[in-house]
Amino acid sequence: MTLSLRFAVALFAALFLTATGRPAAAQGTPHVYLMRGLANVFSLGMDDLAAKLNARGIPAAVYEYGQWEQVAAQASAVSKSERGSPIIIIGHSLGADAAIETGERLTALGTPARLVITFDPVGVSTVGAASGRFVNYYQSNNGYGKRLTSGAGFRGTLVNRNLDSVSALDHFNIEKSAALHAEVMASVQALKARPKPKPKPAPAAPAITPAAQPGAAPAPTPAAGSSERAATATGQKAM
């Protein structure tokens, strides 16, 4: 292989990994797309959570909230190419708003997210036409977080987790909580595809005896009086 050809192959590999952000995953493996909030610097808990998921073999990548439309298109294409691998969307603050919009777009594309997790959405309070499970971790008393409600066309499930009583949390660290990360990872890992059970072998057909075979000629029966004639002939020989 010439030097120029080696360089071309290496460049292609580098570009491929940069574009995907991770190696190809096994079919059925969940893919997690996480979105940061304002200025792309206030939601670094998304990076920490992505690292934890990747360490457990679950592909996860972090995006800026303004990329939600591209994320929806990419997630839909990946899921279709992997015969319906689960899509999980997670976001914080403006990234949570974007996660909701992404969930709605994915449903419109025919590949609804299996799970959408939001940390303190700030501008969106209603989930519209979408399917899947939505879980919202929020505080209503920190000046930013919103409770979510279901709107027209919503066909999924919606769970709100009010964390007002957790004084150690606020809008700027809610997405960094180790306890919440553990809950999220458990939910994601529960979506891992399980191997399909092997089909049971069909029961063996009952054995058919020759006498029961359809179309078989019936066994001949002795003619009437044949036994008497045989007995008479035997008696005559004896005399």
QUIJO-V491853 format. One line per field, one symbol per residue. phi: phi as a letter, one per 40 degrees, with the letter a starting at -180 (. if undefined). psi: psi as a letter, one per 40 degrees, with the letter a starting at -180 (. if undefined). A space follows every 50 residues. Layout:
BEGIN
phi: ???
psi: ???
END
This chain:
BEGIN
phi: .cccccccccccccccccccgaccccdgccbbbbbccdggbcbccccccc ccccccgbdaabbcdccdcccccccccccccbfgccbbbbabfcccdccc cccccccccgbcccabbbbfcbbbbbcccabhbbbbcabcbbgbcbccbc bcgcbbbbbbbcbdccccbaccbdcbccccdccccccccccdcccccccc cccccccbcdccccgcccccbcccgcccccccccccccc
psi: hiddddddddddddddddddeiihiihehihhhihiaheeeefedddddd dddddeehhhiiiideeddddddddddddddfffiihhhhihbddddddd ddddddddeegiidhhhhhgiddhehhbgiiahhhhhiheeeediiiiih aheheaihhhghfdegdeiadeedeehddddddddddddeehhihhihii iiiiiiihiddehheihihiiiiheddddddddddddd.
END
